[in-house]
Amino acid sequence: MLEALKEEAIVNKVGGRFKLSTIIQKRMIALNRGARPLVDLPTKNMMEVVVQEILEDKIYLDRTGNVALRGEVAPSVEDLFDDAGPSLDDLG
């Protein structure tokens, strides 16, 4: 399973080594905090679980840099800034 990390395919799948490192770290934190694995593996090795989730296209980094599940709709940039305080019209 961890042999996949030696292949360029997984690096290319997520868009680079930095993104791969980021998605692994963030997903492992989520799993350690109690998130359920999205793959069924006979192991307790979280790294193997995360790598398999990536290989099976179960998770990805959304445009905000957060781990997202395939099939979920990522928030738009406008939605992220919806509650950014009063508009200029409100201040005038």
C-alpha positions, 0 to 999 in steps of 0.5 A: 500500500505505501509503495504507492507513495513511491510512484509518481501516479499518486503525486500527479493524481492530487496535483503535486507533492505539496498537495499530497503531503497536505491531504495526507496530513489533514485526512490523518488528523480527521481520522485520528479525531474520529472520522470514519474511513471511506475504504474498508481495509484490514489495517489500523494503519491510518497512512494506508487508509488515507493512501487508499482513499486517495487512490480510490478517488474518495478524497481530494483537496478542494479549492480552499485547501480543505479535504473534501469527499468526492460527490460533495459540493465545495463551497464557492468563493462567494459563499466563503465570504458571505459573512465577511462583515458589512458591505460598503453600502452598509457603511455609507 
